[in-house]
Amino acid sequence: MASRMRRLLFRLGLAWLAWLLLTRERHPRFAPPQTHPLRVPGRTVFVGDLEVFVREVGDPDAPPLLLLHGWGDHSLVVFHELIPLLARHFRVIAPDLRNTGKTDAVRDPYELADVADEIAGLIDVLRLAPVDVLGYSMGGMVTQELVRRHPHLVGRMVLAGTASTPPNVGGLARPLAPMVIALIRAGERLPRTVPTTGRTRWMMSLGAIRPEHQRWAWTQHASRDPELYWEAGLAVGRWDSADWVGSLGRETLVVINTRDEVVAPRAQYELAARIPGASVAEIAGAFHAGPITHAERYASAITDFLA
């Protein structure tokens, strides 16, 4: 019986390997018309040896606002609904963080402090200091680290859908988070169409992808490098600001997604409680894709705060 099972598993393994090697990638079909959500050209600048891709929108003479996106998705995926609204009032600068979008990939382990140092270099190159910063999700953690390490470069902080204690991400305890990451990381090694299609459908169910942008969104997710994506997740898991975020001394707005399924809302409230005098804007009903699904309310809260 055991030998039959081994032979069956061996044959299934061979069949799966042959399927991977011999079949073409299957791409889903999307109903026309399909369009790009925000046609904003960008440029690259060098921060040391790192080539960073940056988009700028709005009046060049308006107050600058730096947008730092979250884990894995580049700036346009996260902020394409929000950028045009903020650009009515600000000069919006939206870089792609390392290993995302059109910015260079760095195939080494790193910490969020390294990303903060790269953003500090970008602020110097673009002569933005002091600049107000909106950090979303992982970008909010990078923002906290940026203020801690380079306080002279940052004016006010807007921390959205983020936390000071990443073990609360998704409600997981610290010992469980690496195991969950390892399991999902293994799933990413399936043909990329499998996790990409699943994620796209999930985002569509939340209303975070408009029907006419489905092909674009699917393509952006498919172009993600799984190894680099999960390297960022491990960096998030090692990071914690609970002991020092209250001493940053910055006027701060904390934007809370009340139904966030990725960063637990209680962790977002805990972040606000740790920052003396922090303002709070609750985006009722928003999941983690709040900057997309509730862009108008995000823009209103941010503009009121920074005005």
C-alpha positions as CSV (number, residue, x, y, z in Angstrom):
1,M,0.0,0.0,0.0
2,A,2.8,2.4,0.9
3,S,4.7,1.7,-2.3
4,R,1.6,2.3,-4.4
5,M,1.1,5.6,-2.6
6,R,4.7,6.6,-3.3
7,R,4.3,5.7,-7.0
8,L,1.1,7.7,-7.2
9,L,2.7,10.8,-5.6
10,F,5.8,10.4,-7.9
11,R,3.6,10.3,-11.0
12,L,1.5,13.3,-9.8
13,G,4.7,15.2,-9.2
14,L,6.0,14.4,-12.7
15,A,2.7,15.4,-14.2
16,W,2.7,18.7,-12.3
17,L,6.3,19.4,-13.4
18,A,5.5,18.6,-17.0
19,W,2.5,20.9,-16.8
20,L,4.7,23.8,-15.5
21,L,7.3,23.2,-18.2
22,L,5.2,22.6,-21.2
23,T,2.1,24.7,-20.9
24,R,1.8,28.4,-21.6
25,E,0.7,31.0,-18.9
26,R,-3.0,31.4,-18.9
27,H,-4.1,35.0,-18.6
28,P,-7.7,35.9,-17.7
29,R,-9.8,37.8,-20.2
30,F,-11.3,41.1,-19.1
31,A,-14.3,42.7,-20.7
32,P,-13.5,45.8,-22.8
33,P,-12.9,48.6,-22.6
34,Q,-9.8,48.2,-20.4
35,T,-7.8,51.4,-19.5
36,H,-4.9,52.7,-17.4
37,P,-6.2,54.3,-14.2
38,L,-3.9,57.3,-14.1
39,R,-1.6,58.3,-16.9
40,V,1.1,60.1,-15.0
41,P,4.6,59.9,-16.5
42,G,7.5,59.7,-14.0
43,R,11.3,59.9,-13.9
44,T,14.2,58.3,-12.1
45,V,16.7,59.8,-9.8
46,F,19.7,58.3,-8.1
47,V,20.0,57.9,-4.4
48,G,23.5,56.7,-4.1
49,D,23.5,53.7,-6.4
50,L,19.8,53.1,-6.1
51,E,17.7,54.3,-9.1
52,V,14.4,55.4,-7.7
53,F,11.3,56.0,-9.8
54,V,9.2,59.1,-8.9
55,R,5.9,60.5,-10.1
56,E,5.1,64.1,-9.4
57,V,1.6,65.7,-9.9
58,G,0.2,69.1,-9.0
59,D,1.3,72.7,-9.0
60,P,5.2,72.8,-8.6
61,D,4.7,75.8,-6.3
62,A,2.2,74.1,-4.1
63,P,3.3,72.7,-0.7
64,P,5.0,69.4,-1.3
65,L,3.5,66.1,0.1
66,L,5.5,62.9,-0.1
67,L,3.5,59.7,-0.4
68,L,5.0,56.4,0.8
69,H,3.1,53.3,-0.3
70,G,2.6,50.0,1.4
71,W,4.1,46.5,1.3
72,G,4.6,45.0,-2.2
73,D,2.5,47.3,-4.4
74,H,4.1,50.3,-6.0
75,S,2.9,53.9,-5.6
76,L,0.4,54.0,-8.5
77,V,-1.4,50.7,-7.4
78,V,-2.0,52.2,-3.9
79,F,-2.6,55.8,-4.7
80,H,-4.1,56.1,-8.2
81,E,-7.4,57.2,-6.8
82,L,-6.0,59.5,-4.2
83,I,-3.3,61.3,-6.2
84,P,-5.6,63.4,-8.4
85,L,-7.6,64.5,-5.3
86,L,-4.5,65.5,-3.3
87,A,-2.9,67.2,-6.4
88,R,-5.6,69.9,-6.2
89,H,-3.9,71.3,-3.1
90,F,-0.4,69.9,-3.0
91,R,2.7,69.1,-5.1
92,V,2.4,65.3,-4.8
93,I,5.6,63.3,-4.9
94,A,5.0,59.5,-5.1
95,P,8.1,57.3,-5.3
96,D,8.2,53.6,-5.8
97,L,10.0,52.1,-2.8
98,R,12.9,49.6,-3.3
99,N,11.9,46.4,-5.0
100,T,8.6,47.7,-6.3
101,G,7.4,49.2,-9.5
102,K,10.1,50.8,-11.6
103,T,12.6,51.3,-8.7
104,D,15.7,49.1,-8.6
105,A,15.5,45.7,-6.9
106,V,18.0,45.0,-4.1
107,R,18.3,41.2,-3.7
108,D,19.5,41.2,-0.1
109,P,17.8,41.1,3.3
110,Y,17.2,44.6,4.7
111,E,15.4,46.5,7.5
112,L,12.8,49.3,7.2
113,A,15.5,51.6,8.5
114,D,17.4,51.0,5.2
115,V,14.3,52.1,3.3
116,A,13.9,55.2,5.5
117,D,17.5,56.1,4.7
118,E,16.8,55.8,1.0
119,I,13.8,58.1,1.3
120,A,15.9,60.6,3.2
121,G,18.4,60.6,0.3
122,L,15.5,61.1,-2.1
123,I,14.2,64.1,-0.1
124,D,17.8,65.6,-0.2
125,V,18.1,65.0,-4.0
126,L,14.7,66.6,-4.7
127,R,15.3,69.4,-2.2
128,L,12.0,68.9,-0.4
129,A,13.0,69.3,3.2
130,P,11.1,69.8,5.4
131,V,8.3,67.9,3.8
132,D,5.0,66.6,5.0
133,V,4.8,62.8,4.6
134,L,1.8,60.5,4.1
135,G,2.8,56.9,4.9
136,Y,0.3,54.1,4.2
137,S,0.6,50.6,5.7
138,M,4.3,49.6,5.6
139,G,4.9,53.2,4.3
140,G,3.6,54.4,7.6
141,M,6.2,52.3,9.4
142,V,8.9,53.7,7.1
143,T,7.6,57.2,7.9
144,Q,8.0,56.7,11.6
145,E,11.6,55.4,11.0
146,L,12.3,58.3,8.7
147,V,11.3,60.9,11.4
148,R,13.3,59.0,14.0
149,R,16.5,58.8,11.9
150,H,16.2,62.1,10.0
151,P,14.0,64.5,12.0
152,H,15.1,67.6,10.1
153,L,13.7,66.3,6.8
154,V,10.1,65.8,7.9
155,G,7.4,68.3,8.8
156,R,4.1,66.7,9.7
157,M,3.1,63.0,9.5
158,V,0.0,61.3,8.2
159,L,0.0,57.6,9.2
160,A,-2.7,55.7,7.5
161,G,-3.7,52.0,7.8
162,T,-0.5,51.3,9.8
163,A,0.7,50.4,13.3
164,S,3.5,50.6,15.7
165,T,3.4,46.9,16.6
166,P,3.5,44.8,13.4
167,P,2.8,41.5,15.4
168,N,-0.8,42.8,15.4
169,V,-0.9,42.7,11.6
170,G,-3.8,40.5,10.7
171,G,-4.3,39.8,14.4
172,L,-1.4,37.4,14.5
173,A,0.9,36.9,17.5
174,R,4.6,37.4,16.8
175,P,5.5,33.6,16.9
176,L,2.9,32.8,14.3
177,A,3.6,35.5,11.8
178,P,6.8,34.0,10.3
179,M,5.1,30.6,9.9
180,V,2.2,32.1,8.1
181,I,4.5,34.1,5.9
182,A,6.5,31.0,5.1
183,L,3.3,29.1,4.0
184,I,2.0,32.0,1.9
185,R,5.5,32.4,0.4
186,A,5.5,28.8,-0.6
187,G,2.1,29.4,-2.4
188,E,3.7,32.2,-4.3
189,R,6.0,29.7,-6.0
190,L,3.0,28.3,-7.8
191,P,2.6,29.6,-11.4
192,R,2.1,33.3,-10.8
193,T,-1.2,33.4,-12.5
194,V,-2.7,31.4,-9.6
195,P,-2.0,33.9,-6.7
196,T,-2.3,36.9,-9.0
197,T,-5.8,35.9,-10.2
198,G,-6.9,35.1,-6.7
199,R,-5.6,38.5,-5.4
200,T,-7.2,40.4,-8.2
201,R,-10.6,38.8,-7.6
202,W,-10.3,39.5,-3.9
203,M,-9.5,43.2,-4.6
204,M,-12.5,43.3,-7.0
205,S,-14.8,41.9,-4.4
206,L,-13.8,44.8,-2.1
207,G,-14.5,47.4,-4.8
208,A,-10.8,48.3,-4.9
209,I,-10.5,47.7,-8.7
210,R,-12.8,49.3,-11.2
211,P,-14.0,47.0,-14.0
212,E,-12.2,49.0,-16.6
213,H,-8.9,48.7,-14.7
214,Q,-8.9,45.0,-14.1
215,R,-6.4,44.1,-16.8
216,W,-4.0,46.8,-15.5
217,A,-4.3,45.7,-11.9
218,W,-3.8,42.0,-12.9
219,T,-0.7,42.9,-14.8
220,Q,0.8,44.9,-11.9
221,H,0.2,42.1,-9.5
222,A,1.7,39.5,-11.9
223,S,4.9,41.5,-12.3
224,R,5.6,41.3,-8.6
225,D,8.7,39.3,-7.6
226,P,7.6,36.9,-4.8
227,E,11.0,36.7,-3.2
228,L,11.4,40.4,-2.9
229,Y,7.7,40.8,-1.8
230,W,8.2,38.4,1.2
231,E,11.6,39.9,2.0
232,A,9.7,43.1,2.7
233,G,7.2,41.1,4.9
234,L,10.0,39.8,7.0
235,A,11.4,43.3,7.5
236,V,8.0,44.4,8.7
237,G,7.8,41.5,11.1
238,R,11.1,42.5,12.7
239,W,10.1,46.1,13.1
240,D,8.5,47.7,16.2
241,S,8.2,51.4,17.2
242,A,6.0,51.0,20.3
243,D,8.9,52.1,22.6
244,W,9.8,55.3,20.8
245,V,7.0,56.5,18.5
246,G,5.6,58.7,21.2
247,S,8.8,60.7,21.4
248,L,9.0,61.7,17.7
249,G,7.5,65.2,18.4
250,R,5.6,65.6,15.2
251,E,2.1,66.9,14.5
252,T,0.5,63.7,13.4
253,L,-2.8,62.5,11.9
254,V,-3.6,58.8,12.2
255,V,-6.1,57.6,9.6
256,I,-7.9,54.4,10.7
257,N,-9.6,51.9,8.4
258,T,-12.3,50.6,10.8
259,R,-12.8,47.3,9.0
260,D,-9.1,46.7,8.1
261,E,-8.5,43.0,7.4
262,V,-4.7,43.4,7.2
263,V,-3.6,45.8,9.9
264,A,-6.0,45.2,12.8
265,P,-8.0,48.3,13.7
266,R,-7.0,47.9,17.3
267,A,-3.3,48.2,16.3
268,Q,-4.1,51.5,14.5
269,Y,-5.9,52.9,17.5
270,E,-3.0,51.8,19.7
271,L,-0.6,53.7,17.4
272,A,-2.7,56.9,17.8
273,A,-2.8,56.5,21.6
274,R,1.0,56.3,21.7
275,I,1.5,59.6,20.0
276,P,0.7,62.6,22.3
277,G,-1.8,65.0,20.7
278,A,-2.3,62.9,17.6
279,S,-5.4,63.7,15.5
280,V,-7.5,60.7,14.4
281,A,-9.6,60.3,11.3
282,E,-11.8,57.2,11.2
283,I,-12.7,56.0,7.7
284,A,-15.8,54.0,8.7
285,G,-16.3,50.8,6.7
286,A,-12.9,50.9,5.0
287,F,-10.9,47.8,4.5
288,H,-7.1,47.9,4.0
289,A,-7.7,49.3,0.5
290,G,-9.1,52.5,2.0
291,P,-7.0,54.9,-0.1
292,I,-8.6,53.3,-3.2
293,T,-12.2,52.6,-2.1
294,H,-12.6,55.7,0.1
295,A,-10.3,58.1,-1.7
296,E,-12.6,61.1,-1.3
297,R,-12.8,60.7,2.5
298,Y,-9.0,60.1,2.7
299,A,-8.3,63.2,0.7
300,S,-10.7,65.3,2.8
301,A,-9.1,64.2,6.1
302,I,-5.6,64.7,4.9
303,T,-6.3,68.1,3.3
304,D,-8.1,69.4,6.4
305,F,-5.2,68.3,8.6
306,L,-2.4,69.7,6.5
307,A,-4.3,73.0,5.7
